Amino acid sequence: MIRSKLLRKLIIITLCMVLVLVGCSSADKSEAMKTGDTGEKYSTSALPGGSGSTSAADSVGTTSVPASVKEGSDTEAAYAPAIATESYSDSGSARDYSAMSGLIGEESISFKTEASGDAEIYTSVADDYDTDCIEVDPIEPYEPILTPMPAQISAGMLTAGEWNDNKNFDFLKSLIADGQNYRYSDFFTNWSLSPFSRLVICCKCGDTPVQNAKVTVYDMNGNAIWAGVTDYEGNAYAYYALTDAASNPLPSSIKAEYNSYVKEQPVMKDDLRDTAVTYVEFDSIQQLPKTLDLMFTVDTTGSMGDEIYYLQKELENVIKRVQNDSENIPVRLSVNFYRDLGDEYVVRPYEFSTDINTQLAYLNKEYAAGGGDFEEAVEKALDSSVNDHSWDENSIKLMFLVLDAPPHNTKENKEILLETITKASEMGIRIIPVASSGIDKDTEFLLRAFAMATGGTYTFLTDDSGIGGSHLEPTVGEYTVEHLNDLLVRLIEQYIG
């Protein structure tokens, strides 16, 4: 009996121990399922969009691109097409960004706002509008870096300023002569440009400026050394020594043509003073009807991601306002986009059209991706914009160049730039840069040279909006901070005259 009782107790104890062990094992497995630690290790960097750690710069909801992205380092985790679910603070509300793999090619994607329950529909980044693009074989497999669209965007958010060196030439000359902080002339000569000697020519008929008069400047041997077109004030700014002030011959005579009217006159010694204006008087003319060719050439590389969506809204607003305000003036619009060698495309051009809505669709389909290094294919974009489009010979021609980086500084590129801006001047295409966040002093003065040589003006985004990365403070005199869309509309209407 005693043995039987002991045996039963031993069996019961054994069974209890087995049950305890089984229970512990189940609890461990349950906890492992909760924490993801099942004994096997997975690196988040191996997952789409994973990086292994998350910092403030990696926040999916940020509206600014980290500086490391601008510099081309590998921080694709926060901007990759496949983005893992994360949340970020936006005025105290949490947003759930569902995985975005497959975004390209989809018609739209919804981001749910938990605070309101509303769905915000983001337009697809896929481009359904095929056109001839200047393309090259990718240097590396193309992997777009996508910047999420900010939650709320409307026109009138970006701020900007304007500075016209042609109207403030004394300031520029003093800056170059002073050189306390920089040798400012070097910023121009770095690009083999010398916008230091010019002839200001004003065509008038009585008290009325003659707009769109073609002006040619000749040397003493009868060789054409500069050609351009007068602006809304009747002015043409002839940078006859743009390539090399030391070797270029001096102007000797001028020929101005408007419609079938021609005026020729010699250039006097006093005309060559920086402050002088050479007047060409037409006795009578028959004004041609005004038309406008309006072009936007936009850098869409990854570093533009902090401002690209805002710029699209601003430019759309500008275009619609100009269309409404200029009902009596036919408007043709062309939008063009560029990146760099090795990207999905180098230049994506669209021909001039009176179908404004289609052009706006092209504009709003674009997104920021690619790039890598600081410099981009600016020279190819300008060459395409000037030479590969059917500009109307008698139109008022405005090209807004929106960018945040210079071209690569090579001998070939500098030659392309010189040829292109010389041709733009001859055709009367006013290049109006819109400098975005991230440019440096070298780029600022290159863009100012584009504007000077073509009779345009320099515009630049400012930090007043609080949007995007840091904006370089230009080396200029006093200027007025305006909303970007208002500034551009003002300039367009000003140049129309």
C-alpha positions as CSV (number, residue, x, y, z in Angstrom):
1,M,0.0,0.0,0.0
2,I,2.8,2.4,1.0
3,R,4.6,1.6,-2.2
4,S,1.4,2.1,-4.2
5,K,0.7,5.5,-2.6
6,L,4.3,6.6,-3.2
7,L,4.1,5.6,-6.8
8,R,0.9,7.5,-7.3
9,K,2.4,10.6,-5.7
10,L,5.5,10.3,-7.9
11,I,3.3,10.0,-11.1
12,I,1.3,13.1,-10.0
13,I,4.4,15.2,-9.3
14,T,5.9,14.1,-12.7
15,L,2.6,15.1,-14.5
16,C,2.6,18.5,-12.7
17,M,6.2,19.2,-13.7
18,V,5.4,18.3,-17.4
19,L,2.4,20.7,-17.3
20,V,4.5,23.5,-15.9
21,L,7.1,23.1,-18.5
22,V,4.5,23.0,-21.3
23,G,2.9,26.2,-20.0
24,C,6.2,28.0,-19.8
25,S,7.1,27.0,-23.4
26,S,3.7,28.3,-24.6
27,A,4.2,31.6,-22.8
28,D,7.6,32.1,-24.3
29,K,6.3,31.5,-27.8
30,S,3.4,33.9,-27.3
31,E,5.8,36.7,-26.1
32,A,8.1,35.9,-29.1
33,M,5.2,36.4,-31.4
34,K,4.5,39.8,-29.8
35,T,8.0,41.1,-30.0
36,G,9.0,39.4,-33.2
37,D,11.9,37.6,-31.6
38,T,11.5,34.0,-32.7
39,G,15.2,33.3,-32.6
40,E,15.7,34.4,-36.2
41,K,17.2,37.8,-36.9
42,Y,16.0,40.2,-39.7
43,S,17.7,43.4,-40.7
44,T,15.3,46.3,-41.4
45,S,17.8,47.5,-44.0
46,A,16.9,44.5,-46.1
47,L,13.2,45.5,-46.2
48,P,11.9,48.0,-48.8
49,G,12.5,51.4,-47.4
50,G,14.2,50.1,-44.3
51,S,17.2,51.6,-42.8
52,G,17.6,49.9,-39.4
53,S,17.0,53.1,-37.5
54,T,14.7,56.1,-37.7
55,S,15.8,59.7,-37.1
56,A,14.1,63.1,-37.4
57,A,15.6,63.4,-40.9
58,D,14.1,60.1,-41.9
59,S,10.5,61.1,-41.0
60,V,8.2,60.2,-43.9
61,G,6.1,63.3,-43.3
62,T,8.8,65.9,-43.4
63,T,8.4,68.7,-45.9
64,S,12.1,69.4,-46.2
65,V,14.8,67.2,-47.8
66,P,17.8,66.6,-45.5
67,A,21.0,68.2,-46.5
68,S,22.5,64.8,-47.1
69,V,20.0,64.2,-49.9
70,K,21.0,67.4,-51.6
71,E,24.6,66.3,-51.4
72,G,23.9,63.0,-52.9
73,S,24.5,60.7,-50.0
74,D,22.5,57.5,-49.5
75,T,19.5,58.4,-47.4
76,E,16.9,56.9,-49.6
77,A,15.2,55.1,-46.7
78,A,12.8,57.9,-46.0
79,Y,12.0,58.7,-49.7
80,A,12.0,55.3,-51.3
81,P,9.0,54.2,-53.4
82,A,8.3,51.5,-50.8
83,I,7.8,53.2,-47.5
84,A,7.0,51.2,-44.3
85,T,4.1,52.4,-42.1
86,E,5.4,55.3,-39.9
87,S,3.8,58.2,-38.2
88,Y,4.9,61.8,-37.8
89,S,3.7,64.9,-35.9
90,D,1.6,67.4,-38.0
91,S,0.0,70.0,-35.7
92,G,-0.5,67.3,-33.1
93,S,-2.2,64.7,-35.4
94,A,-0.8,61.4,-36.4
95,R,-0.8,60.3,-40.0
96,D,-0.7,56.7,-41.1
97,Y,1.3,56.3,-44.3
98,S,0.5,53.0,-45.8
99,A,3.2,51.2,-47.7
100,M,3.8,53.0,-51.0
101,S,5.3,50.2,-53.1
102,G,3.6,50.2,-56.4
103,L,3.0,53.9,-56.3
104,I,4.5,54.4,-59.7
105,G,2.1,53.5,-62.4
106,E,-1.0,53.6,-60.1
107,E,-3.7,56.2,-60.8
108,S,-3.7,57.5,-57.2
109,I,-2.9,56.6,-53.6
110,S,-4.9,57.6,-50.5
111,F,-3.3,58.7,-47.3
112,K,-5.7,58.4,-44.3
113,T,-5.7,61.2,-41.8
114,E,-6.6,59.6,-38.5
115,A,-7.6,62.9,-36.9
116,S,-10.4,63.5,-39.3
117,G,-10.9,60.2,-41.0
118,D,-10.8,61.9,-44.4
119,A,-8.8,60.5,-47.3
120,E,-6.4,62.7,-49.1
121,I,-5.9,61.6,-52.7
122,Y,-2.5,62.2,-54.1
123,T,-2.1,62.3,-57.8
124,S,-0.1,59.5,-59.4
125,V,3.5,60.3,-60.2
126,A,3.2,58.1,-63.3
127,D,3.5,60.1,-66.6
128,D,0.8,59.1,-69.1
129,Y,1.9,61.8,-71.5
130,D,4.6,60.4,-73.8
131,T,6.8,62.8,-75.6
132,D,10.3,62.9,-77.1
133,C,12.8,63.0,-74.4
134,I,16.6,63.5,-74.5
135,E,17.7,60.3,-72.8
136,V,20.9,58.4,-72.1
137,D,21.6,54.9,-70.9
138,P,21.5,55.0,-67.1
139,I,24.9,55.0,-65.4
140,E,23.4,53.0,-62.6
141,P,20.0,51.3,-62.3
142,Y,17.4,54.0,-61.9
143,E,15.8,54.0,-58.5
144,P,13.6,57.1,-57.9
145,I,13.7,58.8,-54.5
146,L,10.2,60.1,-53.9
147,T,9.3,63.0,-51.5
148,P,5.9,62.6,-50.0
149,M,3.5,65.4,-50.9
150,P,2.8,67.7,-48.0
151,A,-0.7,67.6,-46.6
152,Q,-1.8,71.2,-47.4
153,I,-0.5,73.2,-50.3
154,S,-2.0,76.2,-52.0
155,A,-0.7,79.0,-54.2
156,G,0.8,82.1,-52.4
157,M,2.8,80.2,-49.9
158,L,6.3,80.6,-51.3
159,T,8.1,84.0,-50.9
160,A,10.6,85.5,-53.3
161,G,12.5,88.6,-54.3
162,E,13.7,90.1,-57.6
163,W,16.9,91.9,-58.6
164,N,17.6,93.4,-62.1
165,D,21.3,93.9,-62.7
166,N,20.6,95.7,-65.9
167,K,18.7,98.3,-64.0
168,N,21.3,98.3,-61.2
169,F,24.4,98.1,-63.3
170,D,26.3,100.7,-61.1
171,F,25.7,98.5,-58.1
172,L,27.2,95.5,-59.9
173,K,30.2,97.4,-61.1
174,S,30.8,98.8,-57.6
175,L,30.5,95.2,-56.2
176,I,33.1,93.9,-58.6
177,A,35.5,96.8,-58.0
178,D,35.1,96.5,-54.2
179,G,35.5,92.8,-53.6
180,Q,35.7,93.0,-49.8
181,N,34.3,89.5,-49.2
182,Y,34.7,87.9,-52.6
183,R,36.4,88.5,-55.9
184,Y,33.0,88.8,-57.5
185,S,34.3,88.9,-61.0
186,D,35.6,85.4,-60.5
187,F,32.0,84.1,-60.2
188,F,31.5,85.2,-63.8
189,T,34.9,84.3,-65.2
190,N,34.6,80.8,-63.6
191,W,32.1,80.2,-66.4
192,S,34.1,82.0,-69.1
193,L,31.6,84.9,-69.1
194,S,32.5,88.6,-68.9
195,P,29.3,90.7,-68.6
196,F,31.3,93.9,-67.7
197,S,31.1,95.9,-70.9
198,R,27.8,96.7,-72.5
199,L,26.0,99.1,-74.8
200,V,22.5,100.2,-73.8
201,I,20.3,100.9,-76.8
202,C,16.8,102.3,-76.6
203,C,14.5,102.3,-79.6
204,K,11.6,104.8,-79.6
205,C,9.0,106.3,-81.9
206,G,8.4,109.7,-80.5
207,D,7.7,109.1,-76.8
208,T,6.6,105.5,-77.4
209,P,9.1,102.6,-76.8
210,V,9.5,100.3,-79.7
211,Q,9.1,96.8,-78.3
212,N,10.5,93.7,-80.1
213,A,12.8,95.6,-82.4
214,K,15.7,93.5,-83.6
215,V,19.0,95.2,-82.9
216,T,22.4,94.2,-84.3
217,V,25.8,95.7,-83.2
218,Y,28.7,95.7,-85.6
219,D,32.4,96.3,-85.2
220,M,34.4,98.7,-87.5
221,N,34.9,95.8,-90.0
222,G,31.2,95.2,-90.4
223,N,31.1,92.0,-88.4
224,A,28.1,91.4,-86.2
225,I,29.3,91.2,-82.6
226,W,26.0,91.1,-80.8
227,A,22.3,90.7,-81.6
228,G,19.2,91.1,-79.4
229,V,15.6,92.3,-79.2
230,T,14.2,95.4,-77.3
231,D,12.0,94.9,-74.3
232,Y,8.8,96.6,-73.1
233,E,10.8,99.8,-72.4
234,G,12.4,99.7,-75.8
235,N,15.8,98.7,-74.3
236,A,18.3,96.3,-75.5
237,Y,21.4,95.5,-73.4
238,A,24.3,94.6,-75.7
239,Y,27.0,92.7,-73.9
240,Y,29.4,92.8,-76.9
241,A,32.4,91.5,-74.9
242,L,30.6,88.7,-73.1
243,T,33.2,86.1,-74.0
244,D,36.4,88.1,-73.4
245,A,36.5,91.8,-72.7
246,A,40.2,92.1,-73.7
247,S,40.0,90.6,-77.2
248,N,36.6,91.6,-78.5
249,P,36.4,94.6,-80.8
250,L,34.5,97.8,-79.9
251,P,31.0,98.5,-81.3
252,S,31.1,100.8,-84.3
253,S,27.5,100.9,-85.6
254,I,23.9,99.8,-84.8
255,K,21.1,98.6,-87.0
256,A,17.6,98.4,-85.6
257,E,14.7,96.7,-87.4
258,Y,11.0,96.6,-86.6
259,N,8.4,95.2,-89.0
260,S,9.7,96.7,-92.3
261,Y,11.3,99.7,-90.8
262,V,15.1,99.9,-90.5
263,K,17.3,102.5,-88.8
264,E,21.1,102.5,-88.8
265,Q,23.5,104.8,-87.0
266,P,27.1,104.9,-85.7
267,V,28.2,104.3,-82.2
268,M,29.9,107.3,-80.6
269,K,32.6,107.2,-78.0
270,D,30.3,108.5,-75.3
271,D,27.8,105.7,-76.1
272,L,30.3,103.3,-74.5
273,R,30.0,104.7,-71.0
274,D,28.3,102.3,-68.6
275,T,25.7,105.0,-67.7
276,A,25.1,106.1,-71.3
277,V,22.0,105.2,-73.4
278,T,22.1,105.2,-77.2
279,Y,18.8,106.2,-78.6
280,V,17.5,105.0,-82.0
281,E,14.6,107.1,-83.2
282,F,12.0,105.6,-85.6
283,D,10.1,108.3,-87.5
284,S,6.9,106.2,-87.8
285,I,6.0,102.5,-87.3
286,Q,3.0,100.3,-87.6
287,Q,2.7,98.2,-84.4
288,L,2.4,94.5,-84.7
289,P,-0.2,92.6,-82.5
290,K,1.3,91.2,-79.3
291,T,1.5,87.5,-78.6
292,L,3.2,85.7,-75.7
293,D,5.3,82.6,-75.7
294,L,5.7,81.5,-72.1
295,M,8.0,78.7,-71.0
296,F,8.8,77.1,-67.7
297,T,12.0,74.9,-67.5
298,V,12.1,73.1,-64.2
299,D,14.8,71.1,-62.4
300,T,13.1,67.9,-61.1
301,T,16.1,66.2,-59.5
302,G,15.8,64.9,-55.9
303,S,17.1,68.0,-54.2
304,M,14.1,69.9,-55.5
305,G,11.9,67.6,-53.4
306,D,11.5,70.1,-50.5
307,E,9.8,72.6,-52.8
308,I,8.6,70.9,-56.0
309,Y,5.0,70.4,-55.0
310,Y,4.7,74.0,-53.8
311,L,6.3,75.3,-57.0
312,Q,3.7,73.3,-59.1
313,K,0.9,75.0,-57.3
314,E,2.5,78.4,-57.6
315,L,3.2,78.0,-61.4
316,E,-0.3,76.7,-62.0
317,N,-1.7,79.7,-60.4
318,V,0.6,82.0,-62.4
319,I,-0.3,80.4,-65.7
320,K,-4.1,80.6,-65.0
321,R,-3.9,84.2,-63.9
322,V,-1.8,85.2,-67.0
323,Q,-4.3,83.4,-69.2
324,N,-7.2,85.2,-67.6
325,D,-5.5,88.6,-67.5
326,S,-4.3,88.5,-71.1
327,E,-7.5,87.6,-72.9
328,N,-6.7,89.9,-75.8
329,I,-3.1,88.5,-76.2
330,P,-2.7,84.9,-77.5
331,V,-0.7,82.8,-75.1
332,R,1.3,79.7,-75.9
333,L,2.7,77.7,-73.1
334,S,5.5,75.2,-72.9
335,V,6.6,73.3,-69.8
336,N,10.0,71.4,-69.8
337,F,11.8,69.3,-67.1
338,Y,15.3,68.1,-66.7
339,R,17.5,66.0,-64.4
340,D,21.0,64.7,-65.0
341,L,22.9,62.1,-66.9
342,G,22.0,58.6,-65.7
343,D,18.6,59.6,-64.5
344,E,15.2,58.4,-65.8
345,Y,15.5,61.3,-68.3
346,V,17.9,64.1,-69.0
347,V,15.4,66.6,-70.6
348,R,11.7,66.0,-70.9
349,P,10.4,68.8,-73.3
350,Y,6.9,69.7,-74.3
351,E,6.3,71.9,-77.4
352,F,4.4,75.2,-77.2
353,S,0.7,74.8,-77.2
354,T,-2.4,76.9,-76.7
355,D,-4.0,74.0,-74.8
356,I,-3.1,75.3,-71.4
357,N,-4.9,72.6,-69.5
358,T,-2.8,69.9,-71.1
359,Q,0.4,71.7,-70.4
360,L,-0.8,72.0,-66.7
361,A,-1.3,68.3,-66.7
362,Y,2.3,67.8,-67.8
363,L,3.4,70.2,-65.0
364,N,1.5,68.4,-62.3
365,K,2.6,64.9,-63.3
366,E,6.2,65.6,-62.5
367,Y,8.0,64.8,-59.2
368,A,11.5,65.2,-57.8
369,A,13.8,62.2,-58.2
370,G,17.4,61.4,-59.3
371,G,20.3,63.8,-59.4
372,G,22.9,62.6,-57.0
373,D,25.7,65.1,-57.2
374,F,25.3,68.8,-56.8
375,E,25.5,69.8,-60.4
376,E,22.7,68.9,-62.9
377,A,22.2,69.0,-66.7
378,V,21.3,72.7,-66.9
379,E,23.2,73.3,-70.1
380,K,21.2,70.6,-71.9
381,A,17.9,71.9,-70.6
382,L,18.7,75.4,-71.8
383,D,19.9,74.2,-75.2
384,S,16.7,72.2,-75.6
385,S,14.5,75.1,-74.4
386,V,16.1,77.6,-76.8
387,N,16.9,75.6,-79.9
388,D,14.4,72.7,-80.0
389,H,11.1,74.6,-79.7
390,S,9.2,76.5,-82.3
391,W,9.3,80.0,-80.7
392,D,7.1,82.5,-82.6
393,E,9.5,85.0,-84.2
394,N,7.4,88.1,-83.3
395,S,6.2,87.0,-79.9
396,I,7.2,88.3,-76.5
397,K,9.4,85.4,-75.2
398,L,9.8,84.6,-71.6
399,M,11.6,81.6,-70.1
400,F,11.4,80.9,-66.4
401,L,14.3,78.7,-65.3
402,V,13.5,77.1,-61.9
403,L,16.4,75.3,-60.3
404,D,18.6,74.8,-57.3
405,A,22.0,73.8,-58.8
406,P,24.5,74.7,-61.5
407,P,25.6,72.7,-64.5
408,H,28.8,70.7,-64.4
409,N,31.6,73.2,-64.9
410,T,33.4,71.7,-67.9
411,K,34.8,73.3,-71.0
412,E,32.2,71.7,-73.2
413,N,29.3,72.8,-71.0
414,K,30.6,76.3,-70.8
415,E,30.7,76.5,-74.6
416,I,27.2,75.2,-74.8
417,L,26.0,77.8,-72.2
418,L,27.7,80.7,-74.1
419,E,26.2,79.6,-77.4
420,T,22.8,79.1,-75.9
421,I,22.5,82.4,-74.1
422,T,23.9,84.2,-77.2
423,K,21.2,82.6,-79.3
424,A,18.5,83.4,-76.7
425,S,19.6,87.0,-76.8
426,E,19.4,87.1,-80.6
427,M,15.9,85.5,-80.5
428,G,14.7,87.8,-77.8
429,I,14.1,85.0,-75.2
430,R,14.3,86.6,-71.7
431,I,15.8,84.1,-69.3
432,I,14.3,84.7,-65.8
433,P,15.9,82.3,-63.2
434,V,14.0,81.3,-60.1
435,A,16.7,80.3,-57.7
436,S,15.4,77.7,-55.2
437,S,16.9,76.4,-51.9
438,G,20.5,75.1,-51.9
439,I,22.2,77.3,-54.5
440,D,25.6,78.7,-53.8
441,K,27.3,82.1,-54.7
442,D,28.8,80.7,-57.8
443,T,25.4,79.6,-59.1
444,E,23.8,82.8,-58.1
445,F,26.1,84.9,-60.2
446,L,25.9,82.5,-63.2
447,L,22.1,82.8,-63.1
448,R,22.4,86.6,-62.9
449,A,24.6,86.5,-66.0
450,F,21.9,84.5,-67.8
451,A,19.4,87.2,-67.0
452,M,21.7,90.1,-67.8
453,A,22.8,88.8,-71.2
454,T,19.2,88.1,-72.3
455,G,17.5,91.1,-70.9
456,G,15.7,89.1,-68.2
457,T,15.8,89.6,-64.4
458,Y,17.0,87.5,-61.4
459,T,14.4,86.1,-59.0
460,F,15.0,84.0,-55.9
461,L,13.0,82.2,-53.2
462,T,13.5,83.5,-49.6
463,D,13.2,82.0,-46.1
464,D,10.3,84.2,-45.2
465,S,7.8,81.4,-46.2
466,G,9.4,78.9,-43.8
467,I,9.1,76.3,-46.6
468,G,11.9,74.1,-47.8
469,G,15.6,74.2,-47.1
470,S,17.7,77.3,-46.5
471,H,17.7,79.9,-49.2
472,L,20.8,81.8,-50.1
473,E,20.7,85.5,-49.3
474,P,21.7,87.2,-52.6
475,T,24.4,89.8,-52.9
476,V,22.1,92.6,-54.0
477,G,20.7,96.0,-52.8
478,E,17.4,96.5,-51.1
479,Y,14.5,94.4,-52.5
480,T,10.9,93.7,-51.7
481,V,9.8,90.3,-50.5
482,E,6.7,89.2,-52.4
483,H,4.6,86.0,-52.8
484,L,6.2,84.1,-55.6
485,N,3.1,83.8,-57.7
486,D,2.4,87.5,-57.4
487,L,5.9,88.4,-58.4
488,L,5.9,86.2,-61.5
489,V,2.6,87.4,-62.6
490,R,3.8,91.0,-62.2
491,L,6.9,90.3,-64.2
492,I,5.0,88.6,-67.0
493,E,2.6,91.5,-67.3
494,Q,5.5,93.9,-67.1
495,Y,7.3,92.3,-70.0
496,I,4.1,92.1,-72.0
497,G,4.0,95.9,-71.7
